[in-house]
């Protein structure tokens, strides 16, 4: 929503400037129609990107991050988005109900962490274990599991590997849940403080 408002702000400022520049170039500077039109477009583009640069700087500052930190986090979020897409692509290749439930939980936890960090990039540092280890592990295990499931031959070795993978996926889901709780820890602490304050106020009255 904020991105849309920022875009509308840029457009609301740059569009009138572009029109005024075009009219001035056409009628007061006696330029040709094409030249004045290009001048007007340039006159609108400059403030548009100047405001965008300022808005981005203000946004990064509001997060309490440096520009390099913000770019680093955004790069990791982009990679995580691609990995999440790979996870989701495997949903319809799993036939086991229990394994499908595990994968759905895995996607749910992962998407929740991703959304929280995307909204508040500073929380990335509380979720590095997820981005650098657990998400990669989830993708690798899920792709291995779907590969084994689609094998035409189900001998003892394949069945054992499937069971081992299911068990590992179960353990990984618990780790993802812990990652989510760690990302939410500040919110939970704040909530506890607010509840304690409310409780003390009620008891005092």
Secondary structure as the mmCIF struct_conf table of DSSP 4:
data_model
#
loop_
_struct_conf.conf_type_id
_struct_conf.id
_struct_conf.beg_label_comp_id
_struct_conf.beg_label_asym_id
_struct_conf.beg_label_seq_id
_struct_conf.end_label_comp_id
_struct_conf.end_label_asym_id
_struct_conf.end_label_seq_id
HELX_RH_AL_P HELX_RH_AL_P1 UNK A 2 UNK A 23
HELX_RH_PI_P HELX_RH_PI_P1 UNK A 24 UNK A 28
BEND BEND1 UNK A 29 UNK A 29
HELX_RH_AL_P HELX_RH_AL_P2 UNK A 33 UNK A 63
TURN_TY1_P TURN_TY1_P1 UNK A 64 UNK A 64
HELX_RH_AL_P HELX_RH_AL_P3 UNK A 67 UNK A 89
TURN_TY1_P TURN_TY1_P2 UNK A 90 UNK A 90
HELX_RH_3T_P HELX_RH_3T_P1 UNK A 91 UNK A 93
HELX_RH_AL_P HELX_RH_AL_P4 UNK A 97 UNK A 119
BEND BEND2 UNK A 120 UNK A 120
HELX_RH_3T_P HELX_RH_3T_P2 UNK A 121 UNK A 126
BEND BEND3 UNK A 127 UNK A 127
HELX_RH_AL_P HELX_RH_AL_P5 UNK A 128 UNK A 129
HELX_RH_PI_P HELX_RH_PI_P2 UNK A 130 UNK A 134
HELX_RH_AL_P HELX_RH_AL_P6 UNK A 135 UNK A 149
TURN_TY1_P TURN_TY1_P3 UNK A 150 UNK A 150
BEND BEND4 UNK A 152 UNK A 152
HELX_RH_AL_P HELX_RH_AL_P7 UNK A 156 UNK A 183
TURN_TY1_P TURN_TY1_P4 UNK A 184 UNK A 184
HELX_RH_AL_P HELX_RH_AL_P8 UNK A 185 UNK A 204
#
